[in-house]
Every structure is written in structure tokens, then in C-alpha cells.
């Protein structure tokens, strides 16, 4: 199971309807669960990004849910594939 960290910004449409954002987040959680993706955490933030969301699932399922949400037009995201320290230790251990 892979971990992904998404840095989220509201679009113009998303900020106009920001009061609906908690409900949209619940919809995201439901869609993610349906596709086999676990929402580990979600935070509203102040600064360069409006939200940070951490999900776990297969590459394909996580990409599907993130593209589906992006296609609704309320947010844009930058998504990072994250590795735990133990996973990184294994990756580095394979280096020649």
C-alpha cells in the first residue's frame, strides 16, 4: 500500500463555495473508501496551501480518486508519493 501526500489549493470555484468544503471532504472520504483508498488525515491549512491530505492505497486507486476530485473543479493538487523511514532504508539498501 502506497502513501500519498496531496497539497491542495482551492480554485476560484472552490473558494466561492468554501462553506461547502467540509461536506466535499466527506464526499471525498466516501469516494476514497469506495475505491479502496484510506484517508489517513486531512487538514485545513493557512499559507501556501489550503489543505493537506494524506491517503493510502494502490497507485491506481489513489490516482483515480485524486483525478476524480480534481475534475469537479473545486481544488487543484500537487501530490507526492511518500515513503516511511523504513521504506526509504530498504530503497537505499538496494543501491549499488
Backbone torsions as a table, in degrees:
resi	resn	phi	psi	omega
1	UNK	NA	129.3	-178.2
2	UNK	-94.5	153.8	176.6
3	UNK	-111.5	135.8	178.6
4	UNK	-129.0	137.1	175.5
5	UNK	-112.6	120.6	179.7
6	UNK	-108.6	127.8	175.1
7	UNK	-97.7	118.0	-168.4
8	UNK	-111.4	138.5	170.2
9	UNK	-125.2	139.4	173.8
10	UNK	-70.9	141.1	169.9
11	UNK	-81.0	178.1	175.1
12	UNK	-57.8	-42.7	178.2
13	UNK	-62.6	-43.6	-177.8
14	UNK	-64.9	-40.1	-179.1
15	UNK	-74.1	-31.5	176.2
16	UNK	-63.2	-31.2	-178.5
17	UNK	-111.7	33.8	-174.5
18	UNK	-60.0	-28.2	179.4
19	UNK	-63.3	-22.9	178.3
20	UNK	-86.6	-4.9	-173.7
21	UNK	-57.0	-44.6	177.7
22	UNK	-59.9	-36.7	176.9
23	UNK	-68.9	-37.6	177.0
24	UNK	-64.7	-37.2	177.1
25	UNK	-63.0	-40.8	176.3
26	UNK	-62.5	-39.2	176.6
27	UNK	-64.3	-39.2	176.6
28	UNK	-61.8	-45.3	179.0
29	UNK	-59.3	-43.2	-179.2
30	UNK	-64.7	-44.5	178.5
31	UNK	-63.4	-44.0	179.6
32	UNK	-59.2	-47.2	179.9
33	UNK	-59.9	-43.0	179.7
34	UNK	-60.0	-33.6	-178.5
35	UNK	-92.7	4.1	177.8
36	UNK	84.3	22.0	179.3
37	UNK	-109.4	135.3	178.9
38	UNK	-99.8	128.3	174.0
39	UNK	-87.0	106.7	-176.2
40	UNK	-74.2	-44.0	178.9
41	UNK	-160.1	156.2	176.5
42	UNK	-146.5	129.4	-179.0
43	UNK	-130.9	137.8	167.9
44	UNK	-85.2	136.1	-174.6
45	UNK	-128.9	162.8	176.0
46	UNK	-118.9	130.4	-178.2
47	UNK	137.7	-139.8	-177.1
48	UNK	-70.1	-22.4	-178.9
49	UNK	-126.2	150.1	-179.1
50	UNK	-89.5	-25.1	178.9
51	UNK	-150.8	157.7	169.5
52	UNK	-130.6	126.3	-178.2
53	UNK	-125.6	133.3	177.1
54	UNK	-114.5	125.7	179.3
55	UNK	-127.9	157.0	175.5
56	UNK	-130.1	138.8	178.0
57	UNK	167.7	-175.3	176.9
58	UNK	-68.0	157.6	177.9
59	UNK	-54.8	-45.3	-175.9
60	UNK	-66.8	-45.4	-178.0
61	UNK	-67.2	-42.7	179.7
62	UNK	-64.7	-41.9	178.3
63	UNK	-63.6	-41.2	178.9
64	UNK	-59.7	-49.1	-177.1
65	UNK	-67.0	-37.8	179.9
66	UNK	-69.9	-38.4	176.2
67	UNK	-67.6	-39.5	179.4
68	UNK	-61.4	-44.0	180.0
69	UNK	-68.7	-41.4	178.1
70	UNK	-61.4	-33.8	-177.7
71	UNK	-69.0	-14.8	178.6
72	UNK	-76.0	-17.3	172.7
73	UNK	89.5	5.4	-178.7
74	UNK	-92.3	-22.8	-177.2
75	UNK	-141.1	158.4	168.0
76	UNK	-123.2	147.5	-177.1
77	UNK	-135.6	155.5	167.5
78	UNK	-119.4	123.1	-173.8
79	UNK	-115.9	134.5	-178.3
80	UNK	-114.6	132.9	173.0
81	UNK	-81.1	120.1	-174.1
82	UNK	-105.4	147.9	178.1
83	UNK	-125.8	138.0	175.5
84	UNK	-71.6	163.9	176.5
85	UNK	-57.2	-39.1	178.6
86	UNK	-65.6	-41.1	177.6
87	UNK	-63.2	-41.8	179.9
88	UNK	-66.0	-36.3	177.7
89	UNK	-61.4	-42.0	177.9
90	UNK	-65.7	-42.0	179.1
91	UNK	-62.1	-47.0	-179.9
92	UNK	-64.7	-34.5	179.8
93	UNK	-64.7	-19.3	178.5
94	UNK	-85.5	-8.6	-178.6
95	UNK	-66.9	142.0	178.1
96	UNK	-71.5	NA	NA
